[in-house]
Amino acid sequence: MSGMDKNILDVSVIIKWFIKEEGSNQADLYLERLSREEIVIIIPQLLYYEVGNTLIFKKIQKDDSDEIAKKLYSLPLAEALECTFCQ
């Protein structure tokens, strides 16, 4: 992890991996680089809640939401443990 580029992504980017909308092609580039182990993706602590809220807001069906959750949890994402600039 030390030599790889680190990228902090929020829900507005990550949701585009699962729901195709404007900007999805650019968001997919992060996912491709992650799968090739070229980068580390760091996510905010509340990201999983934010994805769930977005799925509800966009009225995504439960079965589809469950599948998205499984895929999201299977990704090697690094959770930000503290906010250094907030202290």
Residue, then its C-alpha position, 0 to 999 in steps of 0.5 A: m500500500s505504501g507505494m501505490d497512489k491513494n485516492i479518497l472517493d465518496v459516494s458520488v463516485i462509487i455509486k456510479w460503479f453500480i448505477k450507470e449515469e453521467g460520469s460512470n465511465q470516469a468512475d469506472l477507471y478507478l475500479e479498473r485501476l483498483s482491480r489491477e492493484e495500481i491504486v488504493i481507494i480510501i473511503p469515508q467511514l459513513l460510505y456504506y450508509e451513504v450508498g444505502n441512502t442513495l439506493i433508497f433515494k434512487k428507488i433501486q429495488k431490494d434485490d438489486s440493492d442487495e446485489i450492489a451491497k454484496k459487490l461493494y463489500s467484496l471490494p478491497l477498500a480502505e476505510a478512513l479511520e480518522c480525519t486529520f484535518c478536523q483536529 
